[in-house]
Amino acid sequence: MSMTDSQITAFTAAAGFTPQLCSVMWRSAVLVLVLLWCSWALWTGYRGWAAGHLSFGALGGSTIRIALTLIVLMFFMLS
């Protein structure tokens, strides 16, 4: 359901920015949080592998899952 012109005008007057800009802000915030989580997961996995607590196969498997998660999320968020 899309907004009418009067709703867009009212939103812009109250918020100070357009609804499209708000959508871009929320999508960007989600992607930044997911990228931070992925970098934390990869760093933790690497530290576990370097310390000998994690096998190389397990690290590779989690790296592939993280990469696929990012690809799917970016496809849906940026399209």
PDB file of N, CA, C and O in Angstrom:
ATOM      1  N   MET A   1       0.846  -1.168   0.000  1.00  0.00           N
ATOM      2  CA  MET A   1       0.000   0.000   0.000  1.00  0.00           C
ATOM      3  C   MET A   1       0.893   1.232   0.000  1.00  0.00           C
ATOM      4  O   MET A   1       1.738   1.397   0.880  1.00  0.00           O
ATOM      5  N   SER A   2       0.708   2.064  -0.955  1.00  0.00           N
ATOM      6  CA  SER A   2       1.540   3.257  -1.046  1.00  0.00           C
ATOM      7  C   SER A   2       0.847   4.444  -0.382  1.00  0.00           C
ATOM      8  O   SER A   2      -0.368   4.460  -0.186  1.00  0.00           O
ATOM      9  N   MET A   3       1.648   5.408  -0.054  1.00  0.00           N
ATOM     10  CA  MET A   3       1.143   6.612   0.612  1.00  0.00           C
ATOM     11  C   MET A   3       0.569   7.582  -0.421  1.00  0.00           C
ATOM     12  O   MET A   3       1.043   7.657  -1.555  1.00  0.00           O
ATOM     13  N   THR A   4      -0.453   8.316  -0.007  1.00  0.00           N
ATOM     14  CA  THR A   4      -1.006   9.355  -0.870  1.00  0.00           C
ATOM     15  C   THR A   4      -0.103  10.588  -0.793  1.00  0.00           C
ATOM     16  O   THR A   4       0.782  10.683   0.058  1.00  0.00           O
ATOM     17  N   ASP A   5      -0.354  11.526  -1.706  1.00  0.00           N
ATOM     18  CA  ASP A   5       0.457  12.742  -1.729  1.00  0.00           C
ATOM     19  C   ASP A   5       0.326  13.542  -0.432  1.00  0.00           C
ATOM     20  O   ASP A   5       1.305  14.109   0.053  1.00  0.00           O
ATOM     21  N   SER A   6      -0.879  13.585   0.124  1.00  0.00           N
ATOM     22  CA  SER A   6      -1.057  14.331   1.370  1.00  0.00           C
ATOM     23  C   SER A   6      -0.342  13.643   2.535  1.00  0.00           C
ATOM     24  O   SER A   6       0.175  14.315   3.428  1.00  0.00           O
ATOM     25  N   GLN A   7      -0.309  12.307   2.531  1.00  0.00           N
ATOM     26  CA  GLN A   7       0.411  11.585   3.578  1.00  0.00           C
ATOM     27  C   GLN A   7       1.916  11.815   3.462  1.00  0.00           C
ATOM     28  O   GLN A   7       2.598  11.989   4.472  1.00  0.00           O
ATOM     29  N   ILE A   8       2.428  11.815   2.249  1.00  0.00           N
ATOM     30  CA  ILE A   8       3.851  12.072   2.035  1.00  0.00           C
ATOM     31  C   ILE A   8       4.212  13.478   2.476  1.00  0.00           C
ATOM     32  O   ILE A   8       5.244  13.687   3.113  1.00  0.00           O
ATOM     33  N   THR A   9       3.365  14.445   2.141  1.00  0.00           N
ATOM     34  CA  THR A   9       3.600  15.830   2.550  1.00  0.00           C
ATOM     35  C   THR A   9       3.585  15.959   4.066  1.00  0.00           C
ATOM     36  O   THR A   9       4.433  16.639   4.643  1.00  0.00           O
ATOM     37  N   ALA A  10       2.624  15.307   4.713  1.00  0.00           N
ATOM     38  CA  ALA A  10       2.538  15.357   6.178  1.00  0.00           C
ATOM     39  C   ALA A  10       3.747  14.677   6.821  1.00  0.00           C
ATOM     40  O   ALA A  10       4.293  15.184   7.802  1.00  0.00           O
ATOM     41  N   PHE A  11       4.165  13.541   6.280  1.00  0.00           N
ATOM     42  CA  PHE A  11       5.336  12.842   6.817  1.00  0.00           C
ATOM     43  C   PHE A  11       6.578  13.700   6.678  1.00  0.00           C
ATOM     44  O   PHE A  11       7.359  13.824   7.622  1.00  0.00           O
ATOM     45  N   THR A  12       6.765  14.289   5.514  1.00  0.00           N
ATOM     46  CA  THR A  12       7.938  15.126   5.264  1.00  0.00           C
ATOM     47  C   THR A  12       7.939  16.353   6.175  1.00  0.00           C
ATOM     48  O   THR A  12       8.989  16.756   6.674  1.00  0.00           O
ATOM     49  N   ALA A  13       6.769  16.943   6.389  1.00  0.00           N
ATOM     50  CA  ALA A  13       6.688  18.122   7.253  1.00  0.00           C
ATOM     51  C   ALA A  13       6.980  17.764   8.712  1.00  0.00           C
ATOM     52  O   ALA A  13       7.621  18.538   9.423  1.00  0.00           O
ATOM     53  N   ALA A  14       6.521  16.618   9.152  1.00  0.00           N
ATOM     54  CA  ALA A  14       6.715  16.225  10.551  1.00  0.00           C
ATOM     55  C   ALA A  14       8.125  15.692  10.810  1.00  0.00           C
ATOM     56  O   ALA A  14       8.730  15.996  11.838  1.00  0.00           O
ATOM     57  N   ALA A  15       8.639  14.903   9.881  1.00  0.00           N
ATOM     58  CA  ALA A  15       9.929  14.251  10.112  1.00  0.00           C
ATOM     59  C   ALA A  15      11.106  15.089   9.617  1.00  0.00           C
ATOM     60  O   ALA A  15      12.188  15.037  10.203  1.00  0.00           O
ATOM     61  N   GLY A  16      10.917  15.832   8.583  1.00  0.00           N
ATOM     62  CA  GLY A  16      11.999  16.623   8.024  1.00  0.00           C
ATOM     63  C   GLY A  16      12.751  15.905   6.916  1.00  0.00           C
ATOM     64  O   GLY A  16      13.723  16.436   6.378  1.00  0.00           O
ATOM     65  N   PHE A  17      12.307  14.699   6.570  1.00  0.00           N
ATOM     66  CA  PHE A  17      12.908  13.952   5.468  1.00  0.00           C
ATOM     67  C   PHE A  17      11.815  13.106   4.827  1.00  0.00           C
ATOM     68  O   PHE A  17      10.740  12.927   5.399  1.00  0.00           O
ATOM     69  N   THR A  18      12.099  12.587   3.629  1.00  0.00           N
ATOM     70  CA  THR A  18      11.091  11.839   2.879  1.00  0.00           C
ATOM     71  C   THR A  18      11.005  10.391   3.369  1.00  0.00           C
ATOM     72  O   THR A  18      11.939   9.897   4.000  1.00  0.00           O
ATOM     73  N   PRO A  19       9.891   9.707   3.083  1.00  0.00           N
ATOM     74  CA  PRO A  19       9.774   8.293   3.458  1.00  0.00           C
ATOM     75  C   PRO A  19      10.816   7.416   2.759  1.00  0.00           C
ATOM     76  O   PRO A  19      11.266   6.424   3.331  1.00  0.00           O
ATOM     77  N   GLN A  20      11.198   7.764   1.544  1.00  0.00           N
ATOM     78  CA  GLN A  20      12.210   6.990   0.834  1.00  0.00           C
ATOM     79  C   GLN A  20      13.550   7.064   1.555  1.00  0.00           C
ATOM     80  O   GLN A  20      14.267   6.068   1.650  1.00  0.00           O
ATOM     81  N   LEU A  21      13.884   8.248   2.062  1.00  0.00           N
ATOM     82  CA  LEU A  21      15.132   8.410   2.801  1.00  0.00           C
ATOM     83  C   LEU A  21      15.097   7.615   4.105  1.00  0.00           C
ATOM     84  O   LEU A  21      16.115   7.068   4.529  1.00  0.00           O
ATOM     85  N   CYS A  22      13.938   7.552   4.733  1.00  0.00           N
ATOM     86  CA  CYS A  22      13.778   6.763   5.949  1.00  0.00           C
ATOM     87  C   CYS A  22      13.992   5.275   5.645  1.00  0.00           C
ATOM     88  O   CYS A  22      14.620   4.560   6.426  1.00  0.00           O
ATOM     89  N   SER A  23      13.472   4.824   4.521  1.00  0.00           N
ATOM     90  CA  SER A  23      13.650   3.430   4.115  1.00  0.00           C
ATOM     91  C   SER A  23      15.122   3.115   3.871  1.00  0.00           C
ATOM     92  O   SER A  23      15.617   2.062   4.275  1.00  0.00           O
ATOM     93  N   VAL A  24      15.810   4.028   3.212  1.00  0.00           N
ATOM     94  CA  VAL A  24      17.246   3.839   2.968  1.00  0.00           C
ATOM     95  C   VAL A  24      18.020   3.792   4.284  1.00  0.00           C
ATOM     96  O   VAL A  24      18.957   3.007   4.429  1.00  0.00           O
ATOM     97  N   MET A  25      17.632   4.625   5.232  1.00  0.00           N
ATOM     98  CA  MET A  25      18.302   4.650   6.533  1.00  0.00           C
ATOM     99  C   MET A  25      18.133   3.313   7.254  1.00  0.00           C
ATOM    100  O   MET A  25      19.106   2.767   7.774  1.00  0.00           O
ATOM    101  N   TRP A  26      16.916   2.781   7.291  1.00  0.00           N
ATOM    102  CA  TRP A  26      16.690   1.516   7.989  1.00  0.00           C
ATOM    103  C   TRP A  26      17.387   0.352   7.299  1.00  0.00           C
ATOM    104  O   TRP A  26      17.945  -0.516   7.969  1.00  0.00           O
ATOM    105  N   ARG A  27      17.364   0.321   5.973  1.00  0.00           N
ATOM    106  CA  ARG A  27      18.079  -0.741   5.251  1.00  0.00           C
ATOM    107  C   ARG A  27      19.574  -0.664   5.501  1.00  0.00           C
ATOM    108  O   ARG A  27      20.229  -1.688   5.694  1.00  0.00           O
ATOM    109  N   SER A  28      20.108   0.535   5.498  1.00  0.00           N
ATOM    110  CA  SER A  28      21.538   0.702   5.765  1.00  0.00           C
ATOM    111  C   SER A  28      21.895   0.273   7.177  1.00  0.00           C
ATOM    112  O   SER A  28      22.929  -0.361   7.391  1.00  0.00           O
ATOM    113  N   ALA A  29      21.052   0.611   8.136  1.00  0.00           N
ATOM    114  CA  ALA A  29      21.311   0.219   9.524  1.00  0.00           C
ATOM    115  C   ALA A  29      21.311  -1.294   9.671  1.00  0.00           C
ATOM    116  O   ALA A  29      22.157  -1.845  10.375  1.00  0.00           O
ATOM    117  N   VAL A  30      20.375  -1.974   9.018  1.00  0.00           N
ATOM    118  CA  VAL A  30      20.329  -3.439   9.073  1.00  0.00           C
ATOM    119  C   VAL A  30      21.583  -4.043   8.450  1.00  0.00           C
ATOM    120  O   VAL A  30      22.181  -4.960   9.014  1.00  0.00           O
ATOM    121  N   LEU A  31      21.981  -3.529   7.287  1.00  0.00           N
ATOM    122  CA  LEU A  31      23.168  -4.070   6.625  1.00  0.00           C
ATOM    123  C   LEU A  31      24.435  -3.812   7.435  1.00  0.00           C
ATOM    124  O   LEU A  31      25.312  -4.675   7.488  1.00  0.00           O
ATOM    125  N   VAL A  32      24.550  -2.655   8.061  1.00  0.00           N
ATOM    126  CA  VAL A  32      25.724  -2.364   8.890  1.00  0.00           C
ATOM    127  C   VAL A  32      25.779  -3.310  10.078  1.00  0.00           C
ATOM    128  O   VAL A  32      26.845  -3.836  10.398  1.00  0.00           O
ATOM    129  N   LEU A  33      24.648  -3.534  10.736  1.00  0.00           N
ATOM    130  CA  LEU A  33      24.632  -4.451  11.875  1.00  0.00           C
ATOM    131  C   LEU A  33      24.978  -5.880  11.466  1.00  0.00           C
ATOM    132  O   LEU A  33      25.706  -6.572  12.177  1.00  0.00           O
ATOM    133  N   VAL A  34      24.461  -6.319  10.331  1.00  0.00           N
ATOM    134  CA  VAL A  34      24.770  -7.672   9.859  1.00  0.00           C
ATOM    135  C   VAL A  34      26.243  -7.780   9.466  1.00  0.00           C
ATOM    136  O   VAL A  34      26.879  -8.797   9.745  1.00  0.00           O
ATOM    137  N   LEU A  35      26.785  -6.763   8.833  1.00  0.00           N
ATOM    138  CA  LEU A  35      28.208  -6.792   8.488  1.00  0.00           C
ATOM    139  C   LEU A  35      29.090  -6.810   9.733  1.00  0.00           C
ATOM    140  O   LEU A  35      30.112  -7.495   9.758  1.00  0.00           O
ATOM    141  N   LEU A  36      28.704  -6.068  10.760  1.00  0.00           N
ATOM    142  CA  LEU A  36      29.450  -6.113  12.025  1.00  0.00           C
ATOM    143  C   LEU A  36      29.368  -7.491  12.665  1.00  0.00           C
ATOM    144  O   LEU A  36      30.367  -8.000  13.174  1.00  0.00           O
ATOM    145  N   TRP A  37      28.187  -8.098  12.644  1.00  0.00           N
ATOM    146  CA  TRP A  37      28.037  -9.437  13.204  1.00  0.00           C
ATOM    147  C   TRP A  37      28.875 -10.444  12.417  1.00  0.00           C
ATOM    148  O   TRP A  37      29.520 -11.310  13.008  1.00  0.00           O
ATOM    149  N   CYS A  38      28.869 -10.335  11.094  1.00  0.00           N
ATOM    150  CA  CYS A  38      29.648 -11.267  10.265  1.00  0.00           C
ATOM    151  C   CYS A  38      31.143 -11.106  10.510  1.00  0.00           C
ATOM    152  O   CYS A  38      31.868 -12.098  10.579  1.00  0.00           O
ATOM    153  N   SER A  39      31.604  -9.884  10.640  1.00  0.00           N
ATOM    154  CA  SER A  39      33.029  -9.690  10.907  1.00  0.00           C
ATOM    155  C   SER A  39      33.394 -10.243  12.281  1.00  0.00           C
ATOM    156  O   SER A  39      34.468 -10.822  12.446  1.00  0.00           O
ATOM    157  N   TRP A  40      32.515 -10.071  13.270  1.00  0.00           N
ATOM    158  CA  TRP A  40      32.763 -10.645  14.600  1.00  0.00           C
ATOM    159  C   TRP A  40      32.791 -12.174  14.529  1.00  0.00           C
ATOM    160  O   TRP A  40      33.652 -12.804  15.143  1.00  0.00           O
ATOM    161  N   ALA A  41      31.860 -12.773  13.786  1.00  0.00           N
ATOM    162  CA  ALA A  41      31.810 -14.233  13.678  1.00  0.00           C
ATOM    163  C   ALA A  41      33.050 -14.767  12.973  1.00  0.00           C
ATOM    164  O   ALA A  41      33.610 -15.781  13.392  1.00  0.00           O
ATOM    165  N   LEU A  42      33.483 -14.100  11.912  1.00  0.00           N
ATOM    166  CA  LEU A  42      34.692 -14.547  11.205  1.00  0.00           C
ATOM    167  C   LEU A  42      35.936 -14.377  12.076  1.00  0.00           C
ATOM    168  O   LEU A  42      36.800 -15.254  12.095  1.00  0.00           O
ATOM    169  N   TRP A  43      36.034 -13.271  12.788  1.00  0.00           N
ATOM    170  CA  TRP A  43      37.189 -13.037  13.659  1.00  0.00           C
ATOM    171  C   TRP A  43      37.237 -14.069  14.789  1.00  0.00           C
ATOM    172  O   TRP A  43      38.307 -14.582  15.116  1.00  0.00           O
ATOM    173  N   THR A  44      36.095 -14.371  15.377  1.00  0.00           N
ATOM    174  CA  THR A  44      36.042 -15.371  16.439  1.00  0.00           C
ATOM    175  C   THR A  44      36.394 -16.752  15.894  1.00  0.00           C
ATOM    176  O   THR A  44      37.106 -17.517  16.544  1.00  0.00           O
ATOM    177  N   GLY A  45      35.895 -17.068  14.704  1.00  0.00           N
ATOM    178  CA  GLY A  45      36.246 -18.349  14.081  1.00  0.00           C
ATOM    179  C   GLY A  45      37.727 -18.444  13.779  1.00  0.00           C
ATOM    180  O   GLY A  45      38.335 -19.493  13.992  1.00  0.00           O
ATOM    181  N   TYR A  46      38.311 -17.376  13.289  1.00  0.00           N
ATOM    182  CA  TYR A  46      39.738 -17.384  13.001  1.00  0.00           C
ATOM    183  C   TYR A  46      40.554 -17.570  14.280  1.00  0.00           C
ATOM    184  O   TYR A  46      41.524 -18.328  14.302  1.00  0.00           O
ATOM    185  N   ARG A  47      40.151 -16.870  15.349  1.00  0.00           N
ATOM    186  CA  ARG A  47      40.874 -17.025  16.612  1.00  0.00           C
ATOM    187  C   ARG A  47      40.759 -18.447  17.139  1.00  0.00           C
ATOM    188  O   ARG A  47      41.719 -18.984  17.692  1.00  0.00           O
ATOM    189  N   GLY A  48      39.593 -19.061  16.972  1.00  0.00           N
ATOM    190  CA  GLY A  48      39.424 -20.459  17.379  1.00  0.00           C
ATOM    191  C   GLY A  48      40.276 -21.392  16.545  1.00  0.00           C
ATOM    192  O   GLY A  48      40.845 -22.346  17.076  1.00  0.00           O
ATOM    193  N   TRP A  49      40.376 -21.138  15.251  1.00  0.00           N
ATOM    194  CA  TRP A  49      41.211 -21.972  14.386  1.00  0.00           C
ATOM    195  C   TRP A  49      42.689 -21.777  14.704  1.00  0.00           C
ATOM    196  O   TRP A  49      43.445 -22.747  14.738  1.00  0.00           O
ATOM    197  N   ALA A  50      43.111 -20.529  14.938  1.00  0.00           N
ATOM    198  CA  ALA A  50      44.510 -20.247  15.242  1.00  0.00           C
ATOM    199  C   ALA A  50      44.922 -20.862  16.578  1.00  0.00           C
ATOM    200  O   ALA A  50      46.074 -21.264  16.744  1.00  0.00           O
ATOM    201  N   ALA A  51      43.994 -20.939  17.526  1.00  0.00           N
ATOM    202  CA  ALA A  51      44.304 -21.523  18.831  1.00  0.00           C
ATOM    203  C   ALA A  51      44.197 -23.042  18.808  1.00  0.00           C
ATOM    204  O   ALA A  51      44.571 -23.698  19.780  1.00  0.00           O
ATOM    205  N   GLY A  52      43.694 -23.611  17.721  1.00  0.00           N
ATOM    206  CA  GLY A  52      43.581 -25.052  17.604  1.00  0.00           C
ATOM    207  C   GLY A  52      42.283 -25.624  18.152  1.00  0.00           C
ATOM    208  O   GLY A  52      42.165 -26.841  18.289  1.00  0.00           O
ATOM    209  N   HIS A  53      41.318 -24.792  18.465  1.00  0.00           N
ATOM    210  CA  HIS A  53      40.045 -25.264  18.998  1.00  0.00           C
ATOM    211  C   HIS A  53      39.016 -25.543  17.906  1.00  0.00           C
ATOM    212  O   HIS A  53      37.953 -26.098  18.182  1.00  0.00           O
ATOM    213  N   LEU A  54      39.323 -25.166  16.683  1.00  0.00           N
ATOM    214  CA  LEU A  54      38.385 -25.285  15.576  1.00  0.00           C
ATOM    215  C   LEU A  54      39.137 -25.824  14.371  1.00  0.00           C
ATOM    216  O   LEU A  54      40.238 -25.367  14.062  1.00  0.00           O
ATOM    217  N   SER A  55      38.542 -26.800  13.689  1.00  0.00           N
ATOM    218  CA  SER A  55      39.204 -27.354  12.507  1.00  0.00           C
ATOM    219  C   SER A  55      39.055 -26.401  11.325  1.00  0.00           C
ATOM    220  O   SER A  55      38.187 -25.527  11.310  1.00  0.00           O
ATOM    221  N   PHE A  56      39.924 -26.595  10.338  1.00  0.00           N
ATOM    222  CA  PHE A  56      39.876 -25.745   9.153  1.00  0.00           C
ATOM    223  C   PHE A  56      38.572 -25.957   8.388  1.00  0.00           C
ATOM    224  O   PHE A  56      38.029 -25.008   7.823  1.00  0.00           O
ATOM    225  N   GLY A  57      38.068 -27.177   8.365  1.00  0.00           N
ATOM    226  CA  GLY A  57      36.809 -27.466   7.691  1.00  0.00           C
ATOM    227  C   GLY A  57      35.635 -26.756   8.340  1.00  0.00           C
ATOM    228  O   GLY A  57      34.753 -26.248   7.648  1.00  0.00           O
ATOM    229  N   ALA A  58      35.621 -26.719   9.676  1.00  0.00           N
ATOM    230  CA  ALA A  58      34.543 -26.023  10.377  1.00  0.00           C
ATOM    231  C   ALA A  58      34.619 -24.519  10.116  1.00  0.00           C
ATOM    232  O   ALA A  58      33.593 -23.864   9.933  1.00  0.00           O
ATOM    233  N   LEU A  59      35.827 -23.979  10.099  1.00  0.00           N
ATOM    234  CA  LEU A  59      35.994 -22.554   9.797  1.00  0.00           C
ATOM    235  C   LEU A  59      35.548 -22.253   8.370  1.00  0.00           C
ATOM    236  O   LEU A  59      34.872 -21.252   8.129  1.00  0.00           O
ATOM    237  N   GLY A  60      35.920 -23.110   7.428  1.00  0.00           N
ATOM    238  CA  GLY A  60      35.491 -22.913   6.042  1.00  0.00           C
ATOM    239  C   GLY A  60      33.991 -23.023   5.875  1.00  0.00           C
ATOM    240  O   GLY A  60      33.386 -22.258   5.123  1.00  0.00           O
ATOM    241  N   GLY A  61      33.386 -23.974   6.575  1.00  0.00           N
ATOM    242  CA  GLY A  61      31.934 -24.129   6.499  1.00  0.00           C
ATOM    243  C   GLY A  61      31.196 -22.922   7.041  1.00  0.00           C
ATOM    244  O   GLY A  61      30.225 -22.457   6.445  1.00  0.00           O
ATOM    245  N   SER A  62      31.658 -22.420   8.167  1.00  0.00           N
ATOM    246  CA  SER A  62      30.979 -21.236   8.720  1.00  0.00           C
ATOM    247  C   SER A  62      31.237 -20.009   7.857  1.00  0.00           C
ATOM    248  O   SER A  62      30.365 -19.146   7.753  1.00  0.00           O
ATOM    249  N   THR A  63      32.401 -19.905   7.239  1.00  0.00           N
ATOM    250  CA  THR A  63      32.688 -18.787   6.341  1.00  0.00           C
ATOM    251  C   THR A  63      31.755 -18.820   5.135  1.00  0.00           C
ATOM    252  O   THR A  63      31.254 -17.779   4.709  1.00  0.00           O
ATOM    253  N   ILE A  64      31.523 -19.993   4.590  1.00  0.00           N
ATOM    254  CA  ILE A  64      30.612 -20.123   3.446  1.00  0.00           C
ATOM    255  C   ILE A  64      29.183 -19.777   3.854  1.00  0.00           C
ATOM    256  O   ILE A  64      28.478 -19.096   3.109  1.00  0.00           O
ATOM    257  N   ARG A  65      28.749 -20.233   5.020  1.00  0.00           N
ATOM    258  CA  ARG A  65      27.393 -19.897   5.491  1.00  0.00           C
ATOM    259  C   ARG A  65      27.241 -18.394   5.703  1.00  0.00           C
ATOM    260  O   ARG A  65      26.208 -17.817   5.364  1.00  0.00           O
ATOM    261  N   ILE A  66      28.253 -17.772   6.253  1.00  0.00           N
ATOM    262  CA  ILE A  66      28.198 -16.327   6.469  1.00  0.00           C
ATOM    263  C   ILE A  66      28.153 -15.591   5.131  1.00  0.00           C
ATOM    264  O   ILE A  66      27.391 -14.637   4.971  1.00  0.00           O
ATOM    265  N   ALA A  67      28.960 -16.028   4.178  1.00  0.00           N
ATOM    266  CA  ALA A  67      28.960 -15.388   2.860  1.00  0.00           C
ATOM    267  C   ALA A  67      27.609 -15.551   2.169  1.00  0.00           C
ATOM    268  O   ALA A  67      27.111 -14.604   1.560  1.00  0.00           O
ATOM    269  N   LEU A  68      27.015 -16.730   2.254  1.00  0.00           N
ATOM    270  CA  LEU A  68      25.697 -16.941   1.647  1.00  0.00           C
ATOM    271  C   LEU A  68      24.627 -16.100   2.328  1.00  0.00           C
ATOM    272  O   LEU A  68      23.737 -15.569   1.664  1.00  0.00           O
ATOM    273  N   THR A  69      24.707 -15.976   3.640  1.00  0.00           N
ATOM    274  CA  THR A  69      23.767 -15.131   4.369  1.00  0.00           C
ATOM    275  C   THR A  69      23.876 -13.687   3.891  1.00  0.00           C
ATOM    276  O   THR A  69      22.860 -13.033   3.658  1.00  0.00           O
ATOM    277  N   LEU A  70      25.097 -13.190   3.744  1.00  0.00           N
ATOM    278  CA  LEU A  70      25.287 -11.819   3.264  1.00  0.00           C
ATOM    279  C   LEU A  70      24.763 -11.631   1.850  1.00  0.00           C
ATOM    280  O   LEU A  70      24.131 -10.618   1.553  1.00  0.00           O
ATOM    281  N   ILE A  71      25.016 -12.586   0.987  1.00  0.00           N
ATOM    282  CA  ILE A  71      24.570 -12.481  -0.402  1.00  0.00           C
ATOM    283  C   ILE A  71      23.046 -12.440  -0.472  1.00  0.00           C
ATOM    284  O   ILE A  71      22.479 -11.600  -1.171  1.00  0.00           O
ATOM    285  N   VAL A  72      22.380 -13.346   0.249  1.00  0.00           N
ATOM    286  CA  VAL A  72      20.916 -13.389   0.220  1.00  0.00           C
ATOM    287  C   VAL A  72      20.327 -12.117   0.835  1.00  0.00           C
ATOM    288  O   VAL A  72      19.394 -11.532   0.285  1.00  0.00           O
ATOM    289  N   LEU A  73      20.875 -11.695   1.971  1.00  0.00           N
ATOM    290  CA  LEU A  73      20.352 -10.493   2.610  1.00  0.00           C
ATOM    291  C   LEU A  73      20.546  -9.265   1.733  1.00  0.00           C
ATOM    292  O   LEU A  73      19.631  -8.451   1.604  1.00  0.00           O
ATOM    293  N   MET A  74      21.709  -9.119   1.133  1.00  0.00           N
ATOM    294  CA  MET A  74      21.940  -7.962   0.255  1.00  0.00           C
ATOM    295  C   MET A  74      21.052  -8.012  -0.985  1.00  0.00           C
ATOM    296  O   MET A  74      20.615  -6.973  -1.481  1.00  0.00           O
ATOM    297  N   PHE A  75      20.785  -9.220  -1.487  1.00  0.00           N
ATOM    298  CA  PHE A  75      19.891  -9.329  -2.639  1.00  0.00           C
ATOM    299  C   PHE A  75      18.507  -8.792  -2.291  1.00  0.00           C
ATOM    300  O   PHE A  75      17.931  -8.012  -3.051  1.00  0.00           O
ATOM    301  N   PHE A  76      17.975  -9.207  -1.146  1.00  0.00           N
ATOM    302  CA  PHE A  76      16.639  -8.770  -0.769  1.00  0.00           C
ATOM    303  C   PHE A  76      16.595  -7.314  -0.306  1.00  0.00           C
ATOM    304  O   PHE A  76      15.609  -6.620  -0.552  1.00  0.00           O
ATOM    305  N   MET A  77      17.635  -6.851   0.352  1.00  0.00           N
ATOM    306  CA  MET A  77      17.629  -5.489   0.867  1.00  0.00           C
ATOM    307  C   MET A  77      17.919  -4.452  -0.211  1.00  0.00           C
ATOM    308  O   MET A  77      17.398  -3.339  -0.141  1.00  0.00           O
ATOM    309  N   LEU A  78      18.725  -4.783  -1.191  1.00  0.00           N
ATOM    310  CA  LEU A  78      19.149  -3.801  -2.182  1.00  0.00           C
ATOM    311  C   LEU A  78      18.362  -3.869  -3.485  1.00  0.00           C
ATOM    312  O   LEU A  78      18.564  -3.041  -4.372  1.00  0.00           O
ATOM    313  N   SER A  79      17.468  -4.846  -3.609  1.00  0.00           N
ATOM    314  CA  SER A  79      16.695  -4.933  -4.858  1.00  0.00           C
ATOM    315  C   SER A  79      15.366  -4.232  -4.733  1.00  0.00           C
ATOM    316  O   SER A  79      14.590  -4.207  -5.688  1.00  0.00           O
TER     317      SER A  79
END
